[in-house]
Amino acid sequence: MKKYLHLIRNSPLFSGMTDDEILSILDCMNGTVKRYQKDAVILRSGDIVHNVGIVLSGNVHIVKEDFWENDNILTCLGNGQIFAEAYACLGTERLEINVIAKERTDVLFINVNKIMNVCTSACEFHSVLIRNLLWSLAEKNLVLTKRIEHTSKRSIREKLLSYLSEQSKKARSPEFEIPFNRQQLADYLSVDRSAISNELSKLRNEGLIDFEKNKFKLNELSA
């Protein structure tokens, strides 16, 4: 596990812990690392899970599929971020999402029961881990709330500007990169890909934005 330590310490789940404490708690909880190739299914809808997944490297999409197998991207996760924590905590609800590796990805799995139940050694950093897990659950709820805010807009233009504005604020800059290609952005905002492309072109022609692939710049409105 030591060879992954430089990646594991990036996760907010282990915030406030020393390297020795991280290694100790991973040993106590039998943490395991698995590698997935691009487009591999990490977790599948219908599964019952008991493990929290932590992205050590690579990129993961949380995708919900409808009856006709149309994908709806809920969120994109990068290094240090965790997934399936709500389902793992419940332990009885079947997944309603697919977790997909969008490039070669390493994932650390920890059994949530070992997190929620304090070990016999009663290590001080165990309580820190529980607090960090609760923080992560709250943050995930906020991310999904923001997506609802974007997709609830009436027009495609409003959806786009809402999302791009939020990404700009997140980057604290009018210039930023988004984690989606055009199809993924369309899936995330629940609109047609061609409609997204058309609206982006209109916004650029009007001078509101500039972009190249997934790099964007928001322009101030002239007086």
VENURVEN-V161444 format. One record per backbone hydrogen bond with DSSP energy under -1.0 kcal/mol. NH is the residue of the N-H (numbers start at 1). CO is the residue of the C=O. Records with the same first field share a line. If there is no record, write none. Layout:
# VENURVEN-V161444
NH->CO + CO
This chain:
# VENURVEN-V161444
4->1
5->2
7->4
8->4
9->5
10->7
11->8
14->11
15->12
17->14
22->18
23->19
24->20
25->21
26->22
27->23
28->24
29->25
31->26
32->109
34->107
36->105
39->101
40->37
42->99
43->99
46->95
47->44
52->110
53->83
54->108
55->81
56->106
57->106
60->77
61->100
62->75
63->98
64->72
66->70
69->66
72->64
74->62
75->62
77->60
80->55
81->78
83->53
88->84
89->85
90->86
91->87
95->47
98->63
99->43
100->61
101->40
102->59
105->36
106->57
107->34
108->54
109->32
110->52
112->50
116->112
117->113
122->119
126->123
129->125
130->126
131->127
132->128
133->129
134->130
135->131
136->132
137->133
138->134
139->135
140->136
141->137
142->138
143->139
144->140
145->141
146->142
147->143
148->144
149->145
150->146
151->147
152->148
153->150
159->155
160->156
161->157
162->158
163->159
164->160
165->161
166->162
167->163
168->164
169->165
170->166
171->167
172->168
173->168
176->216
178->214
185->181
186->182
187->183
188->184
189->185
191->186
196->192
197->193
198->194
199->195
200->196
201->197
202->198
203->199
204->200
205->201
206->202
207->204
208->203
209->203
210->217
212->215
215->212
216->176
217->210
218->174
219->208
